Amino acid sequence: MFEKFLSFVLEKITDTKPGIMSSFVFFLIAVLICIFGFYKTVFIILFTIVGFFVGAFLFNDGSRFKDFLDRILPPGRMR
C-alpha cells in the first residue's frame, strides 16, 4: 500500500512544472520558519538531507549496511 502511494506521489511530482514545485518547496520552508524559527528550520532541513543521503547510500544495499556495522561494532559480537 505504501509503495502505491509513493509511486503515485512520484508520478505527480515528475508531471508538475518546476515553477510550481519550487514554489511549493519555498512555501513549505516559509511555513516552517514562521512556526519554528530560522535555526530550528535549518536544523530540520539539515537532518532531512543527511537522512536522505544515509538512506540512499548506506541502506540501499544490505551488504553495505553490514560492512558499516562491522566497522562500528566488533564483528561477531552482537550477531
N, C-alpha and C positions, 0 to 999 in steps of 0.2 A: 504494500500500500504506500509506504514511504517512497519507494522508487518511482511509482506512478506520479506521485505529487512532485517529486524532484524533477522528473523528466518533463512534466507539464510546465513547471516554473522555468526550467532552462529553455524550453521551446519558446515560451513567451518572451524571455529575455533576448534571445537571438533574433526574434522577429521585430523588436522595437527599434526605434531610431535612436542613435547615440545621444541626441539632444534631450530626448525625454528621459533616457536612462541616467544621464549625468545630472539632470535637474532633480530627479528623484533622490539620487545619492546625496547631493548637496542639501536638499530639503531635510533628509534624514539626519545629516550631520548638524544642521542648524537646530533642529528639534532637540537633539542630544545636548548641544551646547546650552540651549535655553533651560533644559531640565536639570542637567548635572553640572554644568560649568565647563570651562575650557579644559582644564587639566584632567579632569575625570574623563572627559570625552576623548582626549588624546590617549589616555591610558586604555580605554575600551577599544579604540581603533588599533592601537599598537598590539594589544593582546589578540585581537581578532586576526591581524595579519600574521603574527607569529604562529597562532593556532592553525591557520591555513597552510603555512609552509611546513609545519611539523606533520600535519595530516597528509599533505600531498607527497612529501618526500620520504618520511620515515615510516608511516603506517601503510603506504601503498603496497609494499612488498613484505610478506611475512618473515622472510629470512633476514631482511634488512632490520626489522624490529628486533629479532632475536639476537643479531650481532650487536645492536645498540645496547640491549640488556646485558649481554655478556661483557661489554666494555664497562658498564656501570656497576653491575653486581658480579661477584666472583662466579665463574661458570660452575654449574652443577650444585650450587649450594641451596638455592631456593627452588630448584626444579627436581 
